[in-house]
Amino acid sequence: METEKMEPIRTIGKYSLMKVIGTGGFAEVYLAINTKTKEKVAIKIIKRKITEDSFLIQYIENELRMITRFDHPNIVKVQDIIYTPEEILIIMEYLPNGDLQSFVDTKTRTGQTDQIRIATEILEGINYLHKRGIAHRDIKPANIMFDEKMHPKIIDFGFCREKSALLNTCCGTQPLMAPEIVMGKTYDGLKADIWSYGVTIHIMAMLALPFEFQGYSQFIHDVKNNSIKMCIKATGVIGWLVKNSLAYNAEERASCDDLLNYIKTKTVAVAPQLTVPIVKRANTYTVLQPTSRIISKSPVVIRSRKIANPLLVKPQTPAPRPDQKIAY
C-alpha cells in the first residue's frame, strides 16, 4: 500500500498523519492512519486562532454539536473529536472515491441503475436528518462523497439548523438555493433541502442544471419574478423525483417520505454497479462563506444544457470554490 511506504508528516496521539488531501483558509484535511487498528481515517484540523477571529467559529461550533449525534450509512461518520489549545481535530471515516462533483467536472455519467441507487441513498441520508428536525441547507454535488463501495455520504454540516422555527439566513450555494431563500423570505429548511436535492440529482443524471439562465443576476431576477426557465431533461424515476422536488411553491414540494415511497413502488434494491472511476481531487471540499458573499455579483454565463460543471464562471472553466476551502 502507498501509505505504508510513506513517512508520517506528524503524529497526534494514536494517529499518524500521512498526507494532505484538502486545504482551506482555516483548516486542512489529512489522510491518517490509526496506529492501533491500522485503519485509514480523515482528520480535519481546524486552526482555533483563525476561526475565533472570524465569523466561522459559530458555524464550526454548530457543526461539531451536530455531527457527533448522527449515525446513518449515508452520512459521514465522525469517530472522535480532539481539542488542543491551538487546534480542533475531527477524526472521520476516510472516503476514498471522491465526490459527486467529480462526475460533473469529468463529464462522467453513471448508468440509470446507479443513478437511482445514488439518488435514493442521498435521499435516505437527508430523510434521516429531516426526521430529527434538522435541515442541512447546503445539499450539492460537492457535499456528496463516496466510500470504497461507492455508497454516497453527505458531508459538511456547518449550515445545519434544527427546525425550531422558520429560518431567514441566506445560505447555500447558487444556483442550488431554493427560490424562497433567494427571495430573502423566511423559509422551511426541510423544504429548501428538497429543492437542492432535486437540482443535485438532475446534475448527476444529465450533467446539467434543470433550468437555464445567463448570469447570477439573471437567475435572481427570474426567481423573484417566478420566470425560471425550467429545462428538466431527466426522465423515468429520476425525472419524477426532480419534477416533484422543484415545485416553485415550497408548500407544493414533495417531502422525503413522498419521494422515497415513490421510489419503492418503481424500483428494487440493487448493489453498486459503477465501474467508471471517480477522479479524486484534493480540493473538492468546501466550507462556509459569509452571507454577504453567498449571492455572487460576478456574471456567469450558462448557455449549454450539457456542460462539464453547471456552476461555471466561464464556459469550460470549473466553478471556483470559495478560497478553495474544505468541508470533509
Phi and psi in degrees as GROMACS dihedral restraints (atoms count N, CA, C in turn):
[ dihedral_restraints ]
;  ai    aj    ak    al  type     phi  dphi    fc
    3     4     5     6     1   -58.9    20    10
    4     5     6     7     1   -43.4    20    10
    6     7     8     9     1   -67.4    20    10
    7     8     9    10     1   -24.3    20    10
    9    10    11    12     1   -69.9    20    10
   10    11    12    13     1   -24.0    20    10
   12    13    14    15     1   -91.7    20    10
   13    14    15    16     1    -7.0    20    10
   15    16    17    18     1   -90.9    20    10
   16    17    18    19     1   147.4    20    10
   18    19    20    21     1   -89.6    20    10
   19    20    21    22     1   137.3    20    10
   21    22    23    24     1   -61.1    20    10
   22    23    24    25     1   142.9    20    10
   24    25    26    27     1   -71.4    20    10
   25    26    27    28     1   -42.1    20    10
   27    28    29    30     1  -161.0    20    10
   28    29    30    31     1   164.9    20    10
   30    31    32    33     1  -123.5    20    10
   31    32    33    34     1   132.9    20    10
   33    34    35    36     1  -127.5    20    10
   34    35    36    37     1   106.6    20    10
   36    37    38    39     1    59.1    20    10
   37    38    39    40     1  -124.6    20    10
   39    40    41    42     1   -89.5    20    10
   40    41    42    43     1     6.6    20    10
   42    43    44    45     1  -108.3    20    10
   43    44    45    46     1   127.9    20    10
   45    46    47    48     1  -101.7    20    10
   46    47    48    49     1   117.2    20    10
   48    49    50    51     1   -83.6    20    10
   49    50    51    52     1   120.7    20    10
   51    52    53    54     1   -96.5    20    10
   52    53    54    55     1   -45.0    20    10
   54    55    56    57     1  -161.3    20    10
   55    56    57    58     1   158.0    20    10
   57    58    59    60     1   -81.2    20    10
   58    59    60    61     1   130.6    20    10
   60    61    62    63     1  -118.0    20    10
   61    62    63    64     1    -0.2    20    10
   63    64    65    66     1  -166.9    20    10
   64    65    66    67     1   141.2    20    10
   66    67    68    69     1  -133.2    20    10
   67    68    69    70     1   156.7    20    10
   69    70    71    72     1  -159.6    20    10
   70    71    72    73     1  -175.6    20    10
   72    73    74    75     1   -69.1    20    10
   73    74    75    76     1   -27.3    20    10
   75    76    77    78     1  -128.9    20    10
   76    77    78    79     1     0.6    20    10
   78    79    80    81     1  -156.8    20    10
   79    80    81    82     1   163.1    20    10
   81    82    83    84     1  -133.3    20    10
   82    83    84    85     1   149.5    20    10
   84    85    86    87     1  -113.1    20    10
   85    86    87    88     1   130.1    20    10
   87    88    89    90     1  -115.8    20    10
   88    89    90    91     1   144.7    20    10
   90    91    92    93     1   -80.4    20    10
   91    92    93    94     1   127.2    20    10
   93    94    95    96     1  -133.0    20    10
   94    95    96    97     1   163.5    20    10
   96    97    98    99     1  -119.2    20    10
   97    98    99   100     1   129.2    20    10
   99   100   101   102     1   -75.8    20    10
  100   101   102   103     1   110.1    20    10
  102   103   104   105     1   -66.2    20    10
  103   104   105   106     1   -19.3    20    10
  105   106   107   108     1   -84.6    20    10
  106   107   108   109     1   -39.4    20    10
  108   109   110   111     1  -105.3    20    10
  109   110   111   112     1   -11.0    20    10
  111   112   113   114     1    65.8    20    10
  112   113   114   115     1    14.2    20    10
  114   115   116   117     1   -79.6    20    10
  115   116   117   118     1   139.7    20    10
  117   118   119   120     1   -79.1    20    10
  118   119   120   121     1   137.7    20    10
  120   121   122   123     1  -137.9    20    10
  121   122   123   124     1   164.5    20    10
  123   124   125   126     1  -109.1    20    10
  124   125   126   127     1   132.1    20    10
  126   127   128   129     1  -119.9    20    10
  127   128   129   130     1   119.2    20    10
  129   130   131   132     1   -94.9    20    10
  130   131   132   133     1   117.7    20    10
  132   133   134   135     1  -106.2    20    10
  133   134   135   136     1   115.6    20    10
  135   136   137   138     1  -103.2    20    10
  136   137   138   139     1   128.8    20    10
  138   139   140   141     1   -81.4    20    10
  139   140   141   142     1   116.1    20    10
  141   142   143   144     1   -59.8    20    10
  142   143   144   145     1   -44.0    20    10
  144   145   146   147     1   -58.3    20    10
  145   146   147   148     1   -45.3    20    10
  147   148   149   150     1   -66.9    20    10
  148   149   150   151     1   -44.7    20    10
  150   151   152   153     1   -71.8    20    10
  151   152   153   154     1   -34.4    20    10
  153   154   155   156     1   -71.3    20    10
  154   155   156   157     1   -21.7    20    10
  156   157   158   159     1   -91.8    20    10
  157   158   159   160     1     5.6    20    10
  159   160   161   162     1  -135.8    20    10
  160   161   162   163     1   177.7    20    10
  162   163   164   165     1   -69.6    20    10
  163   164   165   166     1   -13.4    20    10
  165   166   167   168     1   -67.4    20    10
  166   167   168   169     1   -25.7    20    10
  168   169   170   171     1   -58.2    20    10
  169   170   171   172     1   -37.0    20    10
  171   172   173   174     1   -65.4    20    10
  172   173   174   175     1   -35.6    20    10
  174   175   176   177     1   -75.0    20    10
  175   176   177   178     1   -37.0    20    10
  177   178   179   180     1   -65.8    20    10
  178   179   180   181     1   -44.3    20    10
  180   181   182   183     1   -61.1    20    10
  181   182   183   184     1   -38.7    20    10
  183   184   185   186     1   -64.6    20    10
  184   185   186   187     1   -43.4    20    10
  186   187   188   189     1   -63.8    20    10
  187   188   189   190     1   -44.3    20    10
  189   190   191   192     1   -62.8    20    10
  190   191   192   193     1   -38.8    20    10
  192   193   194   195     1   -65.9    20    10
  193   194   195   196     1   -35.1    20    10
  195   196   197   198     1   -79.6    20    10
  196   197   198   199     1   -51.3    20    10
  198   199   200   201     1   -65.2    20    10
  199   200   201   202     1   -26.6    20    10
  201   202   203   204     1   -71.1    20    10
  202   203   204   205     1   -12.3    20    10
  204   205   206   207     1   -93.1    20    10
  205   206   207   208     1   -13.3    20    10
  207   208   209   210     1   -86.7    20    10
  208   209   210   211     1   141.4    20    10
  210   211   212   213     1  -149.1    20    10
  211   212   213   214     1    88.8    20    10
  213   214   215   216     1  -150.2    20    10
  214   215   216   217     1   141.7    20    10
  216   217   218   219     1   -63.3    20    10
  217   218   219   220     1   -16.2    20    10
  219   220   221   222     1  -111.2    20    10
  220   221   222   223     1    21.3    20    10
  222   223   224   225     1  -128.7    20    10
  223   224   225   226     1   133.1    20    10
  225   226   227   228     1   -54.3    20    10
  226   227   228   229     1   136.4    20    10
  228   229   230   231     1   -92.2    20    10
  229   230   231   232     1   131.1    20    10
  231   232   233   234     1   -99.5    20    10
  232   233   234   235     1   122.6    20    10
  234   235   236   237     1   -91.1    20    10
  235   236   237   238     1   -30.8    20    10
  237   238   239   240     1  -167.1    20    10
  238   239   240   241     1   159.0    20    10
  240   241   242   243     1  -131.6    20    10
  241   242   243   244     1   126.7    20    10
  243   244   245   246     1  -114.4    20    10
  244   245   246   247     1   130.2    20    10
  246   247   248   249     1  -110.1    20    10
  247   248   249   250     1   130.0    20    10
  249   250   251   252     1  -125.7    20    10
  250   251   252   253     1   168.5    20    10
  252   253   254   255     1   -59.4    20    10
  253   254   255   256     1   -30.0    20    10
  255   256   257   258     1  -103.2    20    10
  256   257   258   259     1   -21.6    20    10
  258   259   260   261     1  -140.4    20    10
  259   260   261   262     1   159.7    20    10
  261   262   263   264     1  -120.2    20    10
  262   263   264   265     1   126.3    20    10
  264   265   266   267     1  -113.1    20    10
  265   266   267   268     1   121.4    20    10
  267   268   269   270     1  -106.3    20    10
  268   269   270   271     1   114.8    20    10
  270   271   272   273     1   -95.2    20    10
  271   272   273   274     1   119.9    20    10
  273   274   275   276     1  -127.9    20    10
  274   275   276   277     1   164.7    20    10
  276   277   278   279     1   -62.4    20    10
  277   278   279   280     1   145.9    20    10
  279   280   281   282     1   -87.2    20    10
  280   281   282   283     1   127.3    20    10
  282   283   284   285     1  -111.9    20    10
  283   284   285   286     1    98.2    20    10
  285   286   287   288     1   -80.4    20    10
  286   287   288   289     1   -11.8    20    10
  288   289   290   291     1  -103.4    20    10
  289   290   291   292     1    27.3    20    10
  291   292   293   294     1    72.5    20    10
  292   293   294   295     1  -164.4    20    10
  294   295   296   297     1  -121.4    20    10
  295   296   297   298     1   169.4    20    10
  297   298   299   300     1   -65.0    20    10
  298   299   300   301     1   -28.6    20    10
  300   301   302   303     1   -59.9    20    10
  301   302   303   304     1   -29.6    20    10
  303   304   305   306     1   -63.5    20    10
  304   305   306   307     1   -33.8    20    10
  306   307   308   309     1   -59.9    20    10
  307   308   309   310     1   -44.1    20    10
  309   310   311   312     1   -67.5    20    10
  310   311   312   313     1   -46.8    20    10
  312   313   314   315     1   -63.2    20    10
  313   314   315   316     1   -30.7    20    10
  315   316   317   318     1  -102.2    20    10
  316   317   318   319     1    10.0    20    10
  318   319   320   321     1    55.7    20    10
  319   320   321   322     1    37.6    20    10
  321   322   323   324     1   -94.1    20    10
  322   323   324   325     1   115.0    20    10
  324   325   326   327     1  -104.0    20    10
  325   326   327   328     1   131.9    20    10
  327   328   329   330     1   -84.6    20    10
  328   329   330   331     1   166.4    20    10
  330   331   332   333     1   -71.3    20    10
  331   332   333   334     1   164.0    20    10
  333   334   335   336     1   -59.9    20    10
  334   335   336   337     1   -39.6    20    10
  336   337   338   339     1   -60.7    20    10
  337   338   339   340     1   -45.8    20    10
  339   340   341   342     1   -69.2    20    10
  340   341   342   343     1   -34.5    20    10
  342   343   344   345     1   -59.4    20    10
  343   344   345   346     1   -45.9    20    10
  345   346   347   348     1   -66.0    20    10
  346   347   348   349     1   -41.7    20    10
  348   349   350   351     1   -63.0    20    10
  349   350   351   352     1   -48.0    20    10
  351   352   353   354     1   -63.4    20    10
  352   353   354   355     1   -44.6    20    10
  354   355   356   357     1   -59.9    20    10
  355   356   357   358     1   -39.2    20    10
  357   358   359   360     1   -67.1    20    10
  358   359   360   361     1   -45.2    20    10
  360   361   362   363     1   -67.8    20    10
  361   362   363   364     1   -38.0    20    10
  363   364   365   366     1   -60.6    20    10
  364   365   366   367     1   -44.6    20    10
  366   367   368   369     1   -63.4    20    10
  367   368   369   370     1   -36.7    20    10
  369   370   371   372     1   -65.3    20    10
  370   371   372   373     1   -36.6    20    10
  372   373   374   375     1   -65.8    20    10
  373   374   375   376     1   -42.8    20    10
  375   376   377   378     1   -64.1    20    10
  376   377   378   379     1   -41.4    20    10
  378   379   380   381     1   -61.6    20    10
  379   380   381   382     1   -37.7    20    10
  381   382   383   384     1   -58.2    20    10
  382   383   384   385     1   -44.1    20    10
  384   385   386   387     1   -66.1    20    10
  385   386   387   388     1   -46.0    20    10
  387   388   389   390     1   -64.5    20    10
  388   389   390   391     1   -35.3    20    10
  390   391   392   393     1   -63.8    20    10
  391   392   393   394     1   -21.3    20    10
  393   394   395   396     1  -101.5    20    10
  394   395   396   397     1    13.1    20    10
  396   397   398   399     1    71.3    20    10
  397   398   399   400     1    25.3    20    10
  399   400   401   402     1  -112.1    20    10
  400   401   402   403     1   128.6    20    10
  402   403   404   405     1  -101.2    20    10
  403   404   405   406     1   133.0    20    10
  405   406   407   408     1   -74.7    20    10
  406   407   408   409     1   -48.9    20    10
  408   409   410   411     1    74.0    20    10
  409   410   411   412     1     9.7    20    10
  411   412   413   414     1  -153.0    20    10
  412   413   414   415     1    48.2    20    10
  414   415   416   417     1   -71.5    20    10
  415   416   417   418     1   125.0    20    10
  417   418   419   420     1  -165.3    20    10
  418   419   420   421     1   164.9    20    10
  420   421   422   423     1   -55.7    20    10
  421   422   423   424     1   -37.3    20    10
  423   424   425   426     1   -69.1    20    10
  424   425   426   427     1   -16.5    20    10
  426   427   428   429     1  -102.3    20    10
  427   428   429   430     1    17.3    20    10
  429   430   431   432     1  -119.5    20    10
  430   431   432   433     1   111.3    20    10
  432   433   434   435     1  -111.8    20    10
  433   434   435   436     1   167.4    20    10
  435   436   437   438     1  -123.4    20    10
  436   437   438   439     1   138.5    20    10
  438   439   440   441     1   -84.0    20    10
  439   440   441   442     1  -172.4    20    10
  441   442   443   444     1   -66.1    20    10
  442   443   444   445     1   -19.9    20    10
  444   445   446   447     1  -103.0    20    10
  445   446   447   448     1    14.1    20    10
  447   448   449   450     1    67.4    20    10
  448   449   450   451     1    30.0    20    10
  450   451   452   453     1   -92.0    20    10
  451   452   453   454     1   131.8    20    10
  453   454   455   456     1   -73.2    20    10
  454   455   456   457     1   146.1    20    10
  456   457   458   459     1  -132.8    20    10
  457   458   459   460     1   130.7    20    10
  459   460   461   462     1   -79.8    20    10
  460   461   462   463     1   134.2    20    10
  462   463   464   465     1  -125.0    20    10
  463   464   465   466     1   177.8    20    10
  465   466   467   468     1    64.9    20    10
  466   467   468   469     1    93.2    20    10
  468   469   470   471     1  -113.8    20    10
  469   470   471   472     1    22.8    20    10
  471   472   473   474     1   -65.5    20    10
  472   473   474   475     1   -31.1    20    10
  474   475   476   477     1   -89.9    20    10
  475   476   477   478     1    -3.4    20    10
  477   478   479   480     1   -56.0    20    10
  478   479   480   481     1   141.7    20    10
  480   481   482   483     1  -140.6    20    10
  481   482   483   484     1   141.0    20    10
  483   484   485   486     1   -78.7    20    10
  484   485   486   487     1   140.6    20    10
  486   487   488   489     1   -83.1    20    10
  487   488   489   490     1    71.4    20    10
  489   490   491   492     1   -86.8    20    10
  490   491   492   493     1   -21.1    20    10
  492   493   494   495     1  -164.9    20    10
  493   494   495   496     1   175.7    20    10
  495   496   497   498     1   -64.6    20    10
  496   497   498   499     1   148.3    20    10
  498   499   500   501     1  -102.8    20    10
  499   500   501   502     1   160.0    20    10
  501   502   503   504     1  -138.1    20    10
  502   503   504   505     1     2.3    20    10
  504   505   506   507     1   -77.4    20    10
  505   506   507   508     1   128.7    20    10
  507   508   509   510     1   -81.1    20    10
  508   509   510   511     1   107.5    20    10
  510   511   512   513     1  -147.9    20    10
  511   512   513   514     1   162.9    20    10
  513   514   515   516     1   123.0    20    10
  514   515   516   517     1  -161.3    20    10
  516   517   518   519     1  -130.5    20    10
  517   518   519   520     1   123.7    20    10
  519   520   521   522     1   -72.7    20    10
  520   521   522   523     1   148.7    20    10
  522   523   524   525     1   -96.3    20    10
  523   524   525   526     1    44.4    20    10
  525   526   527   528     1   -97.3    20    10
  526   527   528   529     1    -2.5    20    10
  528   529   530   531     1   -75.8    20    10
  529   530   531   532     1   140.9    20    10
  531   532   533   534     1   -64.3    20    10
  532   533   534   535     1   152.0    20    10
  534   535   536   537     1   -53.4    20    10
  535   536   537   538     1   -40.3    20    10
  537   538   539   540     1   -65.1    20    10
  538   539   540   541     1   -28.3    20    10
  540   541   542   543     1   -74.2    20    10
  541   542   543   544     1   -45.4    20    10
  543   544   545   546     1   -58.3    20    10
  544   545   546   547     1   -36.6    20    10
  546   547   548   549     1   -79.5    20    10
  547   548   549   550     1    -4.4    20    10
  549   550   551   552     1    77.3    20    10
  550   551   552   553     1    20.2    20    10
  552   553   554   555     1   -86.2    20    10
  553   554   555   556     1   161.7    20    10
  555   556   557   558     1   -67.3    20    10
  556   557   558   559     1   148.5    20    10
  558   559   560   561     1  -148.1    20    10
  559   560   561   562     1   160.4    20    10
  561   562   563   564     1   -89.4    20    10
  562   563   564   565     1   114.5    20    10
  564   565   566   567     1   -60.3    20    10
  565   566   567   568     1   -31.7    20    10
  567   568   569   570     1   -67.6    20    10
  568   569   570   571     1   -42.4    20    10
  570   571   572   573     1   -66.0    20    10
  571   572   573   574     1   -37.5    20    10
  573   574   575   576     1   -64.9    20    10
  574   575   576   577     1   -37.3    20    10
  576   577   578   579     1   -59.5    20    10
  577   578   579   580     1   -39.8    20    10
  579   580   581   582     1   -63.4    20    10
  580   581   582   583     1   -42.0    20    10
  582   583   584   585     1   -58.6    20    10
  583   584   585   586     1   -49.8    20    10
  585   586   587   588     1   -61.4    20    10
  586   587   588   589     1   -36.7    20    10
  588   589   590   591     1   -61.9    20    10
  589   590   591   592     1   -45.3    20    10
  591   592   593   594     1   -60.3    20    10
  592   593   594   595     1   -43.0    20    10
  594   595   596   597     1   -64.4    20    10
  595   596   597   598     1   -42.7    20    10
  597   598   599   600     1   -60.6    20    10
  598   599   600   601     1   -47.3    20    10
  600   601   602   603     1   -74.6    20    10
  601   602   603   604     1   -24.6    20    10
  603   604   605   606     1   -69.3    20    10
  604   605   606   607     1   -41.4    20    10
  606   607   608   609     1   -59.1    20    10
  607   608   609   610     1   -43.9    20    10
  609   610   611   612     1   -59.7    20    10
  610   611   612   613     1   -45.7    20    10
  612   613   614   615     1   -77.2    20    10
  613   614   615   616     1   -37.2    20    10
  615   616   617   618     1  -116.7    20    10
  616   617   618   619     1    -3.3    20    10
  618   619   620   621     1    55.8    20    10
  619   620   621   622     1    34.0    20    10
  621   622   623   624     1  -155.9    20    10
  622   623   624   625     1   154.5    20    10
  624   625   626   627     1   -69.7    20    10
  625   626   627   628     1   155.0    20    10
  627   628   629   630     1   -85.0    20    10
  628   629   630   631     1    13.9    20    10
  630   631   632   633     1  -152.9    20    10
  631   632   633   634     1   165.6    20    10
  633   634   635   636     1  -119.1    20    10
  634   635   636   637     1   144.8    20    10
  636   637   638   639     1  -163.9    20    10
  637   638   639   640     1   164.3    20    10
  639   640   641   642     1  -120.0    20    10
  640   641   642   643     1   102.0    20    10
  642   643   644   645     1    84.2    20    10
  643   644   645   646     1   152.1    20    10
  645   646   647   648     1   -65.3    20    10
  646   647   648   649     1   -33.6    20    10
  648   649   650   651     1   -63.8    20    10
  649   650   651   652     1   -37.4    20    10
  651   652   653   654     1   -66.5    20    10
  652   653   654   655     1   -40.6    20    10
  654   655   656   657     1   -60.3    20    10
  655   656   657   658     1   -48.1    20    10
  657   658   659   660     1   -62.7    20    10
  658   659   660   661     1   -42.4    20    10
  660   661   662   663     1   -60.6    20    10
  661   662   663   664     1   -46.2    20    10
  663   664   665   666     1   -64.1    20    10
  664   665   666   667     1   -40.2    20    10
  666   667   668   669     1   -63.4    20    10
  667   668   669   670     1   -47.7    20    10
  669   670   671   672     1   -65.3    20    10
  670   671   672   673     1   -24.9    20    10
  672   673   674   675     1  -104.5    20    10
  673   674   675   676     1    12.2    20    10
  675   676   677   678     1    51.4    20    10
  676   677   678   679     1    43.3    20    10
  678   679   680   681     1  -126.1    20    10
  679   680   681   682     1    30.5    20    10
  681   682   683   684     1   -62.1    20    10
  682   683   684   685     1   132.8    20    10
  684   685   686   687     1   -86.8    20    10
  685   686   687   688     1    93.2    20    10
  687   688   689   690     1   -69.0    20    10
  688   689   690   691     1   139.9    20    10
  690   691   692   693     1  -142.3    20    10
  691   692   693   694     1    65.9    20    10
  693   694   695   696     1   -83.7    20    10
  694   695   696   697     1   109.8    20    10
  696   697   698   699     1  -100.7    20    10
  697   698   699   700     1   -16.3    20    10
  699   700   701   702     1   -64.6    20    10
  700   701   702   703     1   143.9    20    10
  702   703   704   705     1  -125.1    20    10
  703   704   705   706     1  -179.2    20    10
  705   706   707   708     1    62.6    20    10
  706   707   708   709     1  -143.9    20    10
  708   709   710   711     1   -61.1    20    10
  709   710   711   712     1   -46.0    20    10
  711   712   713   714     1   -62.0    20    10
  712   713   714   715     1   -42.7    20    10
  714   715   716   717     1   -59.6    20    10
  715   716   717   718     1   -42.2    20    10
  717   718   719   720     1   -64.3    20    10
  718   719   720   721     1   -43.6    20    10
  720   721   722   723     1   -61.2    20    10
  721   722   723   724     1   -43.8    20    10
  723   724   725   726     1   -63.2    20    10
  724   725   726   727     1   -50.3    20    10
  726   727   728   729     1   -59.7    20    10
  727   728   729   730     1   -38.8    20    10
  729   730   731   732     1   -84.3    20    10
  730   731   732   733     1    -9.9    20    10
  732   733   734   735     1   -90.1    20    10
  733   734   735   736     1   -22.0    20    10
  735   736   737   738     1  -105.9    20    10
  736   737   738   739     1    33.0    20    10
  738   739   740   741     1   -66.2    20    10
  739   740   741   742     1   126.9    20    10
  741   742   743   744     1   -60.2    20    10
  742   743   744   745     1   -41.7    20    10
  744   745   746   747     1   -80.0    20    10
  745   746   747   748     1   116.7    20    10
  747   748   749   750     1   -57.3    20    10
  748   749   750   751     1   -32.7    20    10
  750   751   752   753     1   -68.0    20    10
  751   752   753   754     1   -21.2    20    10
  753   754   755   756     1   -94.8    20    10
  754   755   756   757     1    -3.2    20    10
  756   757   758   759     1   -73.5    20    10
  757   758   759   760     1   143.1    20    10
  759   760   761   762     1   -66.6    20    10
  760   761   762   763     1   156.8    20    10
  762   763   764   765     1   -96.5    20    10
  763   764   765   766     1   171.7    20    10
  765   766   767   768     1   -58.0    20    10
  766   767   768   769     1   -43.0    20    10
  768   769   770   771     1   -60.7    20    10
  769   770   771   772     1   -42.7    20    10
  771   772   773   774     1   -58.5    20    10
  772   773   774   775     1   -47.1    20    10
  774   775   776   777     1   -68.5    20    10
  775   776   777   778     1   -43.2    20    10
  777   778   779   780     1   -65.7    20    10
  778   779   780   781     1   -38.9    20    10
  780   781   782   783     1   -63.5    20    10
  781   782   783   784     1   -38.4    20    10
  783   784   785   786     1   -64.2    20    10
  784   785   786   787     1   -45.0    20    10
  786   787   788   789     1   -58.5    20    10
  787   788   789   790     1   -41.9    20    10
  789   790   791   792     1   -61.6    20    10
  790   791   792   793     1   -31.9    20    10
  792   793   794   795     1   -79.0    20    10
  793   794   795   796     1   -14.1    20    10
  795   796   797   798     1  -114.4    20    10
  796   797   798   799     1   -14.2    20    10
  798   799   800   801     1  -136.5    20    10
  799   800   801   802     1   169.1    20    10
  801   802   803   804     1  -122.5    20    10
  802   803   804   805     1   157.5    20    10
  804   805   806   807     1   -64.8    20    10
  805   806   807   808     1   137.1    20    10
  807   808   809   810     1  -134.2    20    10
  808   809   810   811     1   153.4    20    10
  810   811   812   813     1   -84.4    20    10
  811   812   813   814     1   158.4    20    10
  813   814   815   816     1   -56.0    20    10
  814   815   816   817     1   133.7    20    10
  816   817   818   819     1  -115.7    20    10
  817   818   819   820     1    -0.3    20    10
  819   820   821   822     1   -63.9    20    10
  820   821   822   823     1   128.5    20    10
  822   823   824   825     1  -116.4    20    10
  823   824   825   826     1   -18.5    20    10
  825   826   827   828     1   -77.5    20    10
  826   827   828   829     1   121.4    20    10
  828   829   830   831     1   -67.8    20    10
  829   830   831   832     1   146.2    20    10
  831   832   833   834     1   -84.4    20    10
  832   833   834   835     1   137.8    20    10
  834   835   836   837     1   -76.4    20    10
  835   836   837   838     1   121.6    20    10
  837   838   839   840     1   -93.6    20    10
  838   839   840   841     1   133.7    20    10
  840   841   842   843     1  -128.5    20    10
  841   842   843   844     1   144.2    20    10
  843   844   845   846     1   -65.6    20    10
  844   845   846   847     1   -34.5    20    10
  846   847   848   849     1  -112.1    20    10
  847   848   849   850     1    50.2    20    10
  849   850   851   852     1   -89.1    20    10
  850   851   852   853     1    10.4    20    10
  852   853   854   855     1  -101.2    20    10
  853   854   855   856     1   145.1    20    10
  855   856   857   858     1  -131.9    20    10
  856   857   858   859     1   155.2    20    10
  858   859   860   861     1  -126.8    20    10
  859   860   861   862     1  -162.4    20    10
  861   862   863   864     1   -82.1    20    10
  862   863   864   865     1   154.4    20    10
  864   865   866   867     1  -131.9    20    10
  865   866   867   868     1   153.9    20    10
  867   868   869   870     1   -59.2    20    10
  868   869   870   871     1   149.7    20    10
  870   871   872   873     1   -54.1    20    10
  871   872   873   874     1   -37.7    20    10
  873   874   875   876     1   -65.3    20    10
  874   875   876   877     1   -18.1    20    10
  876   877   878   879     1  -102.2    20    10
  877   878   879   880     1    -4.7    20    10
  879   880   881   882     1   -63.2    20    10
  880   881   882   883     1   -45.6    20    10
  882   883   884   885     1   -87.4    20    10
  883   884   885   886     1    99.3    20    10
  885   886   887   888     1   -73.1    20    10
  886   887   888   889     1   138.9    20    10
  888   889   890   891     1   -96.1    20    10
  889   890   891   892     1    -3.9    20    10
  891   892   893   894     1   -71.5    20    10
  892   893   894   895     1   134.6    20    10
  894   895   896   897     1   -66.8    20    10
  895   896   897   898     1   137.3    20    10
  897   898   899   900     1  -128.0    20    10
  898   899   900   901     1   127.2    20    10
  900   901   902   903     1  -109.9    20    10
  901   902   903   904     1   119.6    20    10
  903   904   905   906     1  -123.3    20    10
  904   905   906   907     1   107.4    20    10
  906   907   908   909     1  -110.6    20    10
  907   908   909   910     1   -42.3    20    10
  909   910   911   912     1   -77.9    20    10
  910   911   912   913     1   144.4    20    10
  912   913   914   915     1   -82.8    20    10
  913   914   915   916     1   -16.8    20    10
  915   916   917   918     1  -125.2    20    10
  916   917   918   919     1   105.1    20    10
  918   919   920   921     1  -132.3    20    10
  919   920   921   922     1   158.7    20    10
  921   922   923   924     1   -65.7    20    10
  922   923   924   925     1   -35.1    20    10
  924   925   926   927     1  -142.5    20    10
  925   926   927   928     1   114.6    20    10
  927   928   929   930     1   -65.3    20    10
  928   929   930   931     1    -8.8    20    10
  930   931   932   933     1  -110.0    20    10
  931   932   933   934     1    46.0    20    10
  933   934   935   936     1   -75.4    20    10
  934   935   936   937     1   147.9    20    10
  936   937   938   939     1   -92.5    20    10
  937   938   939   940     1   -36.0    20    10
  939   940   941   942     1  -134.3    20    10
  940   941   942   943     1   155.8    20    10
  942   943   944   945     1   -55.4    20    10
  943   944   945   946     1   134.5    20    10
  945   946   947   948     1    71.1    20    10
  946   947   948   949     1    12.1    20    10
  948   949   950   951     1  -112.1    20    10
  949   950   951   952     1   123.6    20    10
  951   952   953   954     1   -57.6    20    10
  952   953   954   955     1   149.4    20    10
  954   955   956   957     1   -62.7    20    10
  955   956   957   958     1   135.0    20    10
  957   958   959   960     1   -71.1    20    10
  958   959   960   961     1   129.5    20    10
  960   961   962   963     1   -91.8    20    10
  961   962   963   964     1   128.4    20    10
  963   964   965   966     1   -52.0    20    10
  964   965   966   967     1   110.8    20    10
  966   967   968   969     1    58.4    20    10
  967   968   969   970     1    20.5    20    10
  969   970   971   972     1    51.5    20    10
  970   971   972   973     1    46.8    20    10
  972   973   974   975     1   -85.8    20    10
  973   974   975   976     1   177.7    20    10
  975   976   977   978     1  -128.8    20    10
  976   977   978   979     1   156.7    20    10
  978   979   980   981     1  -155.7    20    10
  979   980   981   982     1    51.3    20    10
